[in-house]
Structure formats: C-alpha cells, structure tokens
Amino acid sequence: MKTIREQARNIKIFRETEVVVVGGGPAGVAAALASARTGAKTVLIERYGHLGGMSTGGLVILIPFMSSGGRERQIAGICQEMIDRLDTIDGAVHPSDEETGATDEKTLRYWRRRGTFSMAPGDSVRYGALVDPEKLKCVLNDMVEEAGIKLLLHSWGTRAVVEDEAVKGIIFESKSGRQAVLSQVTIDTTGDGDIFASAGAEFDGTIDRSLRSANLALVWRIANVDSERYLDFQEQEREKHNRLMKELTAKGGFNTYWRSAHDDVLWCNNWIPNLSAVDVEDLTYVEISARKSMLLSHKFLKEKIPGFEKSYIMDTASQTGTRGSRRLVGEYVVTWEDVMSGIIHPDTIALLPHLHNTPEKSFPLVTIPYRALVPRKIENLLTAGRCFSSDPEANNVLNWIQQCIPMGQAAGTAAALAVKSGVTPGKVDISSLQENLMKQGVPLPESK
Ligand SMILES: Cc1cc2nc3c(=O)[nH]c(=O)nc-3n(C[C@H](O)[C@H](O)[C@H](O)COP(=O)(O)OP(=O)(O)OC[C@H]3O[C@@H](n4cnc5c(N)ncnc54)[C@H](O)[C@@H]3O)c2cc1C
C-alpha cells in the first residue's frame, strides 16, 4: 500500500474542559447530560447538524422493551425523560402506565398492531415508544442546552490526544479547521469506537456475518399509507402477503415495513449484509444500493399491496444505518453466557430487559457492569453505546437505543465523579456511582 507522510503542525486548542463526549447519539447525549448534571464542565462533539444518532438521523424510530413484561419498567432515567418530554409536544406514541403489562387480548392486539410492544401472542404489553425523529432532535437540543453543555455540531472527532497511555483530549475537524479539546476524561460514544481505536485501546473489530449487527442499512419512510388496511391484509391474507413479499425480496426489494408515531407513515427497517460500518466504500455502497432498492420496492408496494396505493416516499435517513462496529475490549467483556445466565455484576450500572422473553420462557434481566465501559491500560477514557465491551452475540442483543442510553448515563456520571474526586475513571467508587445513578431514577438491582 502506498502512503504519504502528513506534516506535523500546531493545532489550536478550542477549549480545556473536564469531560468531552464525542458522538451525540443516544449514548452520547445521555453521557453528556449525566456528566454536566453531575457537575462537570462538559463539551459534546457531534459530526452532523443534529443530535440523536440512529434514533433521529438514522430514522430508527422505535425505542422498545423498556419493561420486561410486568408493570414495572427496568429502563427509566434519561431514556424515560426523553419520552416524557416528547409527550409534551405530541412526539411519541407508547402504552400508558395502565396498559403496560396488560395481557388482555384487546390491549395486546392494539399494541401489537402498532409495533414491537410484545414478543408473541399471549405475551403482555411491553413499555417502549415510537418517536417522531424531528421532534426528538428538538428535545435533545433543549436538554443539552438546559444542562449547560458546550455543544459543537458539524464537528468530526478524528483522534485522541494521548500521552503515556492516558487520553488528554481529542482533535476534531470542522469548517473552522482542525482544533483540539483538552479534557480530564474523554467519552467515546461514536458507536464505532473512533476515539478509543485512535487512542490505542484494545478493541475487537471482527464482524460475525450471521448476526443482525453485521448488517448496514439505509432506512426510508413511506407516507400516506393506509396502515390499517395494510395490517388487515397482513393478518387476513397472510399467505398471499408472504408470497408477495418473497417476490419483492427476490427482485432485490425490502420487505419489512414498521409503523411509526404517525398513523400513515411506515419505516423500512432494512439490512444490507456483510458490510463494515468503518469502511468508506461499504458505506458508499449502502447509500447507492439501498436507494435503488427503495424505488423498486415502492413501485411494487404501490402496485400490489393493499394500503400503499396512494403512498409516496417521504424521506431517506440522513445517516447510514449502523447496528454494530468496533467493540472495546474493556476491563470486562460481556458475553452471551452473561446474557443468558442472569449474572448480577457487583458493579452493575444498567439493568436491561431480556429481548428473548416469550410467554413460554422468561429470561432473567441482563446487567451491564461498569467495567464494560472502561478500557484496559489506556487511562482517562470511557465508552458507552453499541461499541461497549462485549462479544458479538451479546452485543447483537444489547445495542438497542434503550440499552445504549443507560450505558451513556452511567459513563457520564462516572466521568464527572472521577473529575470531582480526582481519580481516573477506572478508580471511581462504584457504590457512589450506583447511588448517584439511582438518585437520577436509574433502576438497579437490589442485591449487587
Ligand atoms: C436499520 C436499523 C434498525 C434498528 N432497529 C432498532 C430498533 O427498532 N430499536 C432500537 O432500539 N435499536 C435499533 N437499532 C439499533 C440502534 O439504532 C443502535 O444500536 C443505537 O442507536 C446505538 O446508539 P449509539 O449512541 O451507541 O450509536 P449511534 O446511534 O450510532 O450514535 C453515534 C453518534 O456518534 C456520531 N459520531 C460517529 N462518529 C463520530 C465522530 N468521529 N465524531 C463525531 N461524531 C461522531 C454519529 O453521528 C451519531 O450521532 C437499529 C439500527 C439500525 C441501523
């Protein structure tokens, strides 16, 4: 491979701060909010012109499974706060308190027809929300502004500044040029581990092609759909529906259309396999091929599927859909065995409902240990979100939006506590961290 040598140059220091968070997706926003609210001067860097990552720019507009079947919600904290704030501007659709955990067929049927609010017939209604991505962008801006966070949009974090195996901040690129933010703690919430990879932290970039997290996507939405008619067709003429969808897939189209917060809008949850979220040619390929498939799919739906007759393509996601990427190899690696065993880690910072629950088999809650956010060797650095330390199988079921937010909330809180007590993030007092999180409304196991 041919290379050139870039010339060394002096970089302007944009700001010296206590905590810098790179990546303003679900995990990053939660991290920045928790850090600032716990008293640390916080800078948040996001490469695009809005916050929310996949949950807004990626048009991944379903935040499911915040409860595991009963009335109680295991995921609350900042995730719930976002939904509550969306409620005030008519920006979310979700089961009510009374409906959460309901088992009667009428309520179940209603929520099953709305989306992924129960796992199987005979199950109960799980709490979760369909969100309006444009309103969520506004809500996140407000929350970040109110917390006093210094936000830089249109700023691409390019690398960590490292001295003696300790991160001293980051370098970012923007229209204002190449600048640095120096910090006591850096949190990598890029989803792709861009910052920890550049810091020399150990990570695993292997992709297991058999898993959902190995698929890239480009979500698009269709408006003016008669959703009830489409669902009736799916239910009442299942065989015909499945045959037509098979035909569409064989032609190179996408066959999965989910409901959104708006009755007449569906989103296409698609997957383009065997690609890498950190390969620019793969990312380019997705943008081109998904749009070709989108046109073909929409024509087919309009012509052949009841409910789509008057529909039109509303938009495509401004961000490529990425479900999995580099994963930190941290002080603890969460494994598939952990997911299935119900192990309660002594340093649990998030309690997550199991995605595989069915009416026949109920699995224990999954606990995420703080150590899965802490790199080995490299100091002053944390991560959160889909690039947390986990094996491919565990990551595949633990990188959903509602799961990334509590990890971010924990990383931000820990970073601020580290600054306050003058220790590195790896040495934060776990009981104080857990106490602090519980005060923020984060449910944690009673026996840790
Ligand atoms: C098609 C699809 C369907 C999915 N379905 C669901 C679903 O139904 N429900 C669900 O809960 N989850 C779903 N997921 C998974 C979920 O969306 C992600 O795993 C989750 O959003 C990860 O959150 P995150 O904060 O870790 O990363 P992201 O949401 O990827 O956020 C990362 C943020 O960092 C920014 N960033 C990245 N690199 C840099 C950089 N170098 N400098 C500055 N900023 C940077 C990005 O712009 C982004 O804002 C789906 C994903 C896809 C693609």
The ligand as an ORCA input file, in Angstrom:
! r2SCAN-3c Opt
* xyz 0 1
  C     -31.886     -0.190     10.458
  C     -31.698     -0.282     11.935
  C     -32.750     -0.707     12.719
  C     -32.620     -0.746     14.093
  N     -33.707     -1.053     14.837
  C     -33.710     -0.744     16.145
  C     -34.929     -0.644     16.868
  O     -36.002     -0.890     16.334
  N     -34.852     -0.260     18.161
  C     -33.664      0.006     18.778
  O     -33.676      0.344     19.964
  N     -32.495     -0.085     18.119
  C     -32.495     -0.415     16.815
  N     -31.321     -0.394     16.094
  C     -30.032     -0.235     16.805
  C     -29.784      1.161     17.353
  O     -30.287      2.144     16.481
  C     -28.297      1.458     17.602
  O     -27.613      0.331     18.045
  C     -28.176      2.590     18.620
  O     -28.675      3.784     18.051
  C     -26.752      2.816     19.061
  O     -26.650      4.018     19.809
  P     -25.232      4.720     19.974
  O     -25.457      6.001     20.694
  O     -24.258      3.760     20.526
  O     -24.751      4.977     18.476
  P     -25.397      5.860     17.228
  O     -26.853      5.888     17.364
  O     -24.766      5.275     16.063
  O     -24.813      7.282     17.567
  C     -23.452      7.612     17.360
  C     -23.337      9.108     17.210
  O     -21.975      9.482     17.102
  C     -21.790     10.343     15.970
  N     -20.417     10.107     15.510
  C     -19.906      8.957     14.998
  N     -18.608      9.104     14.745
  C     -18.280     10.363     15.106
  C     -17.067     11.093     15.105
  N     -15.928     10.529     14.701
  N     -17.096     12.372     15.545
  C     -18.256     12.955     15.968
  N     -19.426     12.292     15.986
  C     -19.430     11.009     15.583
  C     -22.861      9.900     14.992
  O     -23.146     10.900     14.039
  C     -24.024      9.634     15.948
  O     -24.736     10.799     16.261
  C     -31.383     -0.397     14.700
  C     -30.315      0.017     13.912
  C     -30.465      0.071     12.546
  C     -29.322      0.563     11.718
*
